[in-house]
Amino acid sequence: MKPEPTSSMPDPASPASVRTEEAESMLRDLLWLNALIATELIQLVENSSALLRQGDIPDSCRLEHASLRAVALAIADRYKPGTDLRMHVQKHGD
């Protein structure tokens, strides 16, 4: 019989623990990147719509897009705070 471990805490230097940290870091990066892509696609849709309409997009779309942007930015800020994404997206409104 194998002896039972004396501690339920994983060894932070173990290869599995290091891989878990790398995976968590990668997931944070991917969530941030997806938020970036989402906000840029929203802007692309708005710009394309404005060009096709030869004017502003409907207010209902503008409100929905603002809500979608806010969700994407909240996700980006939660998993990778301190980037310039929020500042960049706010420039789109200028």
N, CA, C and O atoms as a GROMACS GRO file, in nm:
protein
  376
    1MET      N    1   0.083  -0.119   0.000
    1MET     CA    2   0.000   0.000   0.000
    1MET      C    3   0.088   0.125   0.000
    1MET      O    4   0.194   0.129   0.061
    2LYS      N    5   0.038   0.226  -0.070
    2LYS     CA    6   0.110   0.354  -0.075
    2LYS      C    7   0.073   0.436   0.048
    2LYS      O    8  -0.042   0.434   0.093
    3PRO      N    9   0.170   0.506   0.102
    3PRO     CA   10   0.137   0.594   0.215
    3PRO      C   11   0.050   0.710   0.168
    3PRO      O   12   0.068   0.760   0.056
    4GLU      N   13  -0.040   0.752   0.250
    4GLU     CA   14  -0.128   0.865   0.217
    4GLU      C   15  -0.050   0.995   0.233
    4GLU      O   16   0.033   1.006   0.323
    5PRO      N   17  -0.077   1.093   0.147
    5PRO     CA   18  -0.008   1.222   0.162
    5PRO      C   19  -0.044   1.286   0.295
    5PRO      O   20  -0.155   1.271   0.346
    6THR      N   21   0.053   1.357   0.350
    6THR     CA   22   0.031   1.422   0.479
    6THR      C   23  -0.038   1.557   0.464
    6THR      O   24  -0.094   1.608   0.562
    7SER      N   25  -0.035   1.614   0.347
    7SER     CA   26  -0.096   1.744   0.327
    7SER      C   27  -0.184   1.741   0.202
    7SER      O   28  -0.150   1.676   0.103
    8SER      N   29  -0.296   1.810   0.208
    8SER     CA   30  -0.384   1.815   0.092
    8SER      C   31  -0.347   1.930  -0.002
    8SER      O   32  -0.407   1.944  -0.108
    9MET      N   33  -0.250   2.010   0.038
    9MET     CA   34  -0.208   2.123  -0.044
    9MET      C   35  -0.111   2.076  -0.152
    9MET      O   36  -0.015   2.005  -0.120
   10PRO      N   37  -0.132   2.114  -0.279
   10PRO     CA   38  -0.038   2.074  -0.384
   10PRO      C   39   0.093   2.148  -0.368
   10PRO      O   40   0.097   2.260  -0.317
   11ASP      N   41   0.199   2.086  -0.411
   11ASP     CA   42   0.331   2.146  -0.408
   11ASP      C   43   0.336   2.254  -0.517
   11ASP      O   44   0.324   2.221  -0.635
   12PRO      N   45   0.356   2.383  -0.481
   12PRO     CA   46   0.354   2.489  -0.583
   12PRO      C   47   0.467   2.478  -0.685
   12PRO      O   48   0.460   2.539  -0.791
   13ALA      N   49   0.571   2.399  -0.654
   13ALA     CA   50   0.681   2.384  -0.747
   13ALA      C   51   0.666   2.260  -0.835
   13ALA      O   52   0.750   2.234  -0.921
   14SER      N   53   0.558   2.186  -0.815
   14SER     CA   54   0.540   2.064  -0.894
   14SER      C   55   0.509   2.098  -1.039
   14SER      O   56   0.451   2.204  -1.068
   15PRO      N   57   0.548   2.010  -1.133
   15PRO     CA   58   0.520   2.036  -1.275
   15PRO      C   59   0.371   2.058  -1.303
   15PRO      O   60   0.336   2.141  -1.387
   16ALA      N   61   0.285   1.985  -1.234
   16ALA     CA   62   0.141   2.002  -1.256
   16ALA      C   63   0.096   2.141  -1.214
   16ALA      O   64   0.014   2.203  -1.281
   17SER      N   65   0.150   2.190  -1.104
   17SER     CA   66   0.114   2.323  -1.056
   17SER      C   67   0.162   2.431  -1.153
   17SER      O   68   0.091   2.528  -1.179
   18VAL      N   69   0.282   2.413  -1.206
   18VAL     CA   70   0.336   2.509  -1.303
   18VAL      C   71   0.250   2.508  -1.429
   18VAL      O   72   0.220   2.614  -1.484
   19ARG      N   73   0.212   2.390  -1.475
   19ARG     CA   74   0.127   2.381  -1.595
   19ARG      C   75  -0.008   2.448  -1.571
   19ARG      O   76  -0.062   2.513  -1.660
   20THR      N   77  -0.061   2.431  -1.450
   20THR     CA   78  -0.190   2.494  -1.418
   20THR      C   79  -0.176   2.646  -1.422
   20THR      O   80  -0.264   2.714  -1.476
   21GLU      N   81  -0.069   2.700  -1.368
   21GLU     CA   82  -0.047   2.845  -1.372
   21GLU      C   83  -0.033   2.894  -1.516
   21GLU      O   84  -0.087   2.998  -1.552
   22GLU      N   85   0.040   2.818  -1.597
   22GLU     CA   86   0.056   2.855  -1.738
   22GLU      C   87  -0.079   2.851  -1.809
   22GLU      O   88  -0.110   2.939  -1.890
   23ALA      N   89  -0.159   2.749  -1.780
   23ALA     CA   90  -0.290   2.738  -1.844
   23ALA      C   91  -0.380   2.853  -1.801
   23ALA      O   92  -0.453   2.909  -1.883
   24GLU      N   93  -0.377   2.888  -1.673
   24GLU     CA   94  -0.459   3.000  -1.625
   24GLU      C   95  -0.415   3.130  -1.690
   24GLU      O   96  -0.499   3.212  -1.728
   25SER      N   97  -0.285   3.150  -1.703
   25SER     CA   98  -0.234   3.270  -1.769
   25SER      C   99  -0.277   3.275  -1.915
   25SER      O  100  -0.318   3.379  -1.965
   26MET      N  101  -0.268   3.160  -1.982
   26MET     CA  102  -0.309   3.153  -2.121
   26MET      C  103  -0.458   3.182  -2.136
   26MET      O  104  -0.499   3.253  -2.228
   27LEU      N  105  -0.540   3.128  -2.046
   27LEU     CA  106  -0.684   3.153  -2.053
   27LEU      C  107  -0.716   3.300  -2.030
   27LEU      O  108  -0.803   3.355  -2.096
   28ARG      N  109  -0.645   3.363  -1.937
   28ARG     CA  110  -0.664   3.508  -1.916
   28ARG      C  111  -0.630   3.586  -2.042
   28ARG      O  112  -0.703   3.676  -2.082
   29ASP      N  113  -0.519   3.550  -2.105
   29ASP     CA  114  -0.480   3.617  -2.230
   29ASP      C  115  -0.584   3.595  -2.339
   29ASP      O  116  -0.618   3.688  -2.412
   30LEU      N  117  -0.634   3.473  -2.351
   30LEU     CA  118  -0.733   3.443  -2.455
   30LEU      C  119  -0.865   3.515  -2.429
   30LEU      O  120  -0.928   3.562  -2.524
   31LEU      N  121  -0.907   3.524  -2.304
   31LEU     CA  122  -1.029   3.598  -2.273
   31LEU      C  123  -1.012   3.745  -2.308
   31LEU      O  124  -1.103   3.807  -2.364
   32TRP      N  125  -0.897   3.801  -2.275
   32TRP     CA  126  -0.871   3.940  -2.309
   32TRP      C  127  -0.870   3.960  -2.460
   32TRP      O  128  -0.930   4.054  -2.512
   33LEU      N  129  -0.802   3.869  -2.531
   33LEU     CA  130  -0.795   3.879  -2.676
   33LEU      C  131  -0.935   3.869  -2.738
   33LEU      O  132  -0.966   3.942  -2.832
   34ASN      N  133  -1.018   3.781  -2.688
   34ASN     CA  134  -1.155   3.770  -2.738
   34ASN      C  135  -1.233   3.898  -2.712
   34ASN      O  136  -1.313   3.940  -2.796
   35ALA      N  137  -1.211   3.961  -2.598
   35ALA     CA  138  -1.278   4.088  -2.570
   35ALA      C  139  -1.230   4.195  -2.667
   35ALA      O  140  -1.310   4.276  -2.715
   36LEU      N  141  -1.102   4.196  -2.696
   36LEU     CA  142  -1.048   4.291  -2.794
   36LEU      C  143  -1.112   4.269  -2.930
   36LEU      O  144  -1.157   4.364  -2.995
   37ILE      N  145  -1.117   4.145  -2.974
   37ILE     CA  146  -1.178   4.114  -3.104
   37ILE      C  147  -1.325   4.154  -3.105
   37ILE      O  148  -1.373   4.211  -3.203
   38ALA      N  149  -1.395   4.127  -2.998
   38ALA     CA  150  -1.538   4.161  -2.992
   38ALA      C  151  -1.559   4.312  -3.003
   38ALA      O  152  -1.645   4.356  -3.079
   39THR      N  153  -1.481   4.390  -2.930
   39THR     CA  154  -1.501   4.535  -2.935
   39THR      C  155  -1.465   4.591  -3.072
   39THR      O  156  -1.531   4.682  -3.122
   40GLU      N  157  -1.360   4.537  -3.134
   40GLU     CA  158  -1.322   4.585  -3.267
   40GLU      C  159  -1.425   4.544  -3.372
   40GLU      O  160  -1.453   4.620  -3.464
   41LEU      N  161  -1.482   4.426  -3.359
   41LEU     CA  162  -1.586   4.384  -3.454
   41LEU      C  163  -1.711   4.470  -3.440
   41LEU      O  164  -1.775   4.505  -3.540
   42ILE      N  165  -1.747   4.505  -3.318
   42ILE     CA  166  -1.862   4.594  -3.298
   42ILE      C  167  -1.836   4.726  -3.370
   42ILE      O  168  -1.925   4.779  -3.437
   43GLN      N  169  -1.715   4.779  -3.356
   43GLN     CA  170  -1.682   4.905  -3.422
   43GLN      C  171  -1.685   4.890  -3.573
   43GLN      O  172  -1.732   4.980  -3.643
   44LEU      N  173  -1.636   4.779  -3.622
   44LEU     CA  174  -1.638   4.752  -3.766
   44LEU      C  175  -1.781   4.748  -3.820
   44LEU      O  176  -1.810   4.804  -3.926
   45VAL      N  177  -1.869   4.683  -3.746
   45VAL     CA  178  -2.010   4.676  -3.786
   45VAL      C  179  -2.071   4.815  -3.788
   45VAL      O  180  -2.143   4.850  -3.881
   46GLU      N  181  -2.043   4.894  -3.684
   46GLU     CA  182  -2.098   5.030  -3.680
   46GLU      C  183  -2.046   5.114  -3.796
   46GLU      O  184  -2.124   5.185  -3.860
   47ASN      N  185  -1.917   5.105  -3.823
   47ASN     CA  186  -1.860   5.184  -3.934
   47ASN      C  187  -1.918   5.140  -4.067
   47ASN      O  188  -1.952   5.224  -4.151
   48SER      N  189  -1.931   5.010  -4.088
   48SER     CA  190  -1.987   4.959  -4.214
   48SER      C  191  -2.132   5.001  -4.230
   48SER      O  192  -2.175   5.041  -4.338
   49SER      N  193  -2.207   4.991  -4.121
   49SER     CA  194  -2.348   5.030  -4.126
   49SER      C  195  -2.362   5.178  -4.159
   49SER      O  196  -2.447   5.217  -4.239
   50ALA      N  197  -2.279   5.260  -4.096
   50ALA     CA  198  -2.286   5.404  -4.122
   50ALA      C  199  -2.252   5.435  -4.268
   50ALA      O  200  -2.314   5.522  -4.330
   51LEU      N  201  -2.154   5.364  -4.322
   51LEU     CA  202  -2.119   5.386  -4.463
   51LEU      C  203  -2.232   5.344  -4.557
   51LEU      O  204  -2.266   5.416  -4.651
   52LEU      N  205  -2.290   5.228  -4.530
   52LEU     CA  206  -2.399   5.180  -4.615
   52LEU      C  207  -2.522   5.269  -4.606
   52LEU      O  208  -2.593   5.289  -4.705
   53ARG      N  209  -2.549   5.320  -4.488
   53ARG     CA  210  -2.666   5.406  -4.467
   53ARG      C  211  -2.637   5.551  -4.507
   53ARG      O  212  -2.728   5.633  -4.519
   54GLN      N  213  -2.511   5.580  -4.528
   54GLN     CA  214  -2.467   5.716  -4.555
   54GLN      C  215  -2.514   5.811  -4.445
   54GLN      O  216  -2.561   5.922  -4.470
   55GLY      N  217  -2.498   5.762  -4.323
   55GLY     CA  218  -2.537   5.843  -4.206
   55GLY      C  219  -2.518   5.762  -4.080
   55GLY      O  220  -2.453   5.657  -4.080
   56ASP      N  221  -2.577   5.810  -3.972
   56ASP     CA  222  -2.563   5.743  -3.843
   56ASP      C  223  -2.638   5.612  -3.839
   56ASP      O  224  -2.734   5.590  -3.912
   57ILE      N  225  -2.591   5.525  -3.750
   57ILE     CA  226  -2.662   5.399  -3.728
   57ILE      C  227  -2.782   5.426  -3.639
   57ILE      O  228  -2.784   5.527  -3.568
   58PRO      N  229  -2.883   5.340  -3.640
   58PRO     CA  230  -3.000   5.361  -3.556
   58PRO      C  231  -2.963   5.365  -3.407
   58PRO      O  232  -2.871   5.296  -3.363
   59ASP      N  233  -3.035   5.446  -3.332
   59ASP     CA  234  -3.008   5.458  -3.189
   59ASP      C  235  -3.022   5.325  -3.117
   59ASP      O  236  -2.948   5.297  -3.022
   60SER      N  237  -3.117   5.241  -3.159
   60SER     CA  238  -3.135   5.111  -3.094
   60SER      C  239  -3.008   5.026  -3.109
   60SER      O  240  -2.967   4.958  -3.014
   61CYS      N  241  -2.946   5.030  -3.225
   61CYS     CA  242  -2.821   4.956  -3.246
   61CYS      C  243  -2.709   5.015  -3.162
   61CYS      O  244  -2.630   4.942  -3.102
   62ARG      N  245  -2.703   5.145  -3.159
   62ARG     CA  246  -2.598   5.213  -3.082
   62ARG      C  247  -2.607   5.174  -2.934
   62ARG      O  248  -2.504   5.150  -2.870
   63LEU      N  249  -2.728   5.168  -2.880
   63LEU     CA  250  -2.746   5.131  -2.739
   63LEU      C  251  -2.709   4.985  -2.715
   63LEU      O  252  -2.644   4.953  -2.616
   64GLU      N  253  -2.751   4.898  -2.805
   64GLU     CA  254  -2.716   4.756  -2.790
   64GLU      C  255  -2.566   4.735  -2.802
   64GLU      O  256  -2.508   4.657  -2.727
   65HIS      N  257  -2.503   4.804  -2.894
   65HIS     CA  258  -2.358   4.791  -2.911
   65HIS      C  259  -2.285   4.842  -2.788
   65HIS      O  260  -2.185   4.782  -2.746
   66ALA      N  261  -2.333   4.950  -2.729
   66ALA     CA  262  -2.270   5.002  -2.607
   66ALA      C  263  -2.279   4.900  -2.494
   66ALA      O  264  -2.184   4.882  -2.418
   67SER      N  265  -2.392   4.833  -2.485
   67SER     CA  266  -2.410   4.730  -2.382
   67SER      C  267  -2.316   4.612  -2.406
   67SER      O  268  -2.254   4.562  -2.313
   68LEU      N  269  -2.305   4.569  -2.532
   68LEU     CA  270  -2.215   4.459  -2.566
   68LEU      C  271  -2.069   4.496  -2.540
   68LEU      O  272  -1.991   4.415  -2.491
   69ARG      N  273  -2.033   4.620  -2.572
   69ARG     CA  274  -1.897   4.667  -2.545
   69ARG      C  275  -1.868   4.664  -2.395
   69ARG      O  276  -1.761   4.622  -2.352
   70ALA      N  277  -1.965   4.708  -2.316
   70ALA     CA  278  -1.947   4.712  -2.170
   70ALA      C  279  -1.922   4.572  -2.116
   70ALA      O  280  -1.839   4.553  -2.027
   71VAL      N  281  -1.994   4.473  -2.166
   71VAL     CA  282  -1.975   4.336  -2.121
   71VAL      C  283  -1.835   4.287  -2.160
   71VAL      O  284  -1.765   4.229  -2.078
   72ALA      N  285  -1.796   4.311  -2.284
   72ALA     CA  286  -1.663   4.268  -2.331
   72ALA      C  287  -1.553   4.335  -2.250
   72ALA      O  288  -1.454   4.270  -2.213
   73LEU      N  289  -1.568   4.464  -2.221
   73LEU     CA  290  -1.467   4.535  -2.143
   73LEU      C  291  -1.462   4.486  -1.999
   73LEU      O  292  -1.354   4.477  -1.940
   74ALA      N  293  -1.578   4.453  -1.942
   74ALA     CA  294  -1.580   4.399  -1.805
   74ALA      C  295  -1.505   4.266  -1.798
   74ALA      O  296  -1.432   4.241  -1.703
   75ILE      N  297  -1.523   4.184  -1.899
   75ILE     CA  298  -1.452   4.055  -1.905
   75ILE      C  299  -1.302   4.081  -1.918
   75ILE      O  300  -1.222   4.020  -1.847
   76ALA      N  301  -1.264   4.171  -2.007
   76ALA     CA  302  -1.122   4.202  -2.026
   76ALA      C  303  -1.061   4.256  -1.898
   76ALA      O  304  -0.951   4.216  -1.860
   77ASP      N  305  -1.131   4.347  -1.832
   77ASP     CA  306  -1.079   4.406  -1.708
   77ASP      C  307  -1.070   4.303  -1.595
   77ASP      O  308  -0.979   4.308  -1.512
   78ARG      N  309  -1.164   4.210  -1.591
   78ARG     CA  310  -1.165   4.109  -1.485
   78ARG      C  311  -1.046   4.015  -1.497
   78ARG      O  312  -0.982   3.981  -1.398
   79TYR      N  313  -1.016   3.974  -1.619
   79TYR     CA  314  -0.914   3.871  -1.636
   79TYR      C  315  -0.776   3.924  -1.673
   79TYR      O  316  -0.677   3.853  -1.661
   80LYS      N  317  -0.769   4.049  -1.718
   80LYS     CA  318  -0.639   4.107  -1.751
   80LYS      C  319  -0.648   4.259  -1.731
   80LYS      O  320  -0.653   4.335  -1.828
   81PRO      N  321  -0.652   4.302  -1.606
   81PRO     CA  322  -0.667   4.445  -1.578
   81PRO      C  323  -0.541   4.524  -1.614
   81PRO      O  324  -0.431   4.469  -1.624
   82GLY      N  325  -0.561   4.652  -1.634
   82GLY     CA  326  -0.447   4.740  -1.655
   82GLY      C  327  -0.399   4.752  -1.799
   82GLY      O  328  -0.291   4.806  -1.823
   83THR      N  329  -0.476   4.702  -1.894
   83THR     CA  330  -0.437   4.718  -2.034
   83THR      C  331  -0.499   4.847  -2.088
   83THR      O  332  -0.578   4.912  -2.019
   84ASP      N  333  -0.464   4.882  -2.208
   84ASP     CA  334  -0.517   5.004  -2.269
   84ASP      C  335  -0.644   4.980  -2.350
   84ASP      O  336  -0.690   5.069  -2.421
   85LEU      N  337  -0.702   4.862  -2.338
   85LEU     CA  338  -0.819   4.831  -2.420
   85LEU      C  339  -0.934   4.927  -2.393
   85LEU      O  340  -0.994   4.979  -2.487
   86ARG      N  341  -0.965   4.951  -2.267
   86ARG     CA  342  -1.078   5.041  -2.233
   86ARG      C  343  -1.053   5.181  -2.291
   86ARG      O  344  -1.143   5.241  -2.349
   87MET      N  345  -0.931   5.232  -2.274
   87MET     CA  346  -0.898   5.365  -2.328
   87MET      C  347  -0.912   5.366  -2.480
   87MET      O  348  -0.963   5.462  -2.537
   88HIS      N  349  -0.866   5.259  -2.545
   88HIS     CA  350  -0.876   5.251  -2.690
   88HIS      C  351  -1.022   5.251  -2.736
   88HIS      O  352  -1.059   5.322  -2.829
   89VAL      N  353  -1.104   5.170  -2.670
   89VAL     CA  354  -1.245   5.161  -2.709
   89VAL      C  355  -1.316   5.293  -2.686
   89VAL      O  356  -1.402   5.331  -2.765
   90GLN      N  357  -1.280   5.365  -2.580
   90GLN     CA  358  -1.343   5.494  -2.554
   90GLN      C  359  -1.310   5.594  -2.663
   90GLN      O  360  -1.390   5.684  -2.690
   91LYS      N  361  -1.194   5.582  -2.727
   91LYS     CA  362  -1.158   5.671  -2.837
   91LYS      C  363  -1.249   5.652  -2.957
   91LYS      O  364  -1.269   5.744  -3.036
   92HIS      N  365  -1.306   5.530  -2.972
   92HIS     CA  366  -1.397   5.506  -3.083
   92HIS      C  367  -1.520   5.598  -3.074
   92HIS      O  368  -1.579   5.634  -3.175
   93GLY      N  369  -1.558   5.634  -2.953
   93GLY     CA  370  -1.675   5.720  -2.934
   93GLY      C  371  -1.648   5.866  -2.964
   93GLY      O  372  -1.741   5.945  -2.977
   94ASP      N  373  -1.520   5.902  -2.976
   94ASP     CA  374  -1.485   6.044  -3.002
   94ASP      C  375  -1.515   6.085  -3.144
   94ASP      O  376  -1.492   6.200  -3.180
   0.00000   0.00000   0.00000
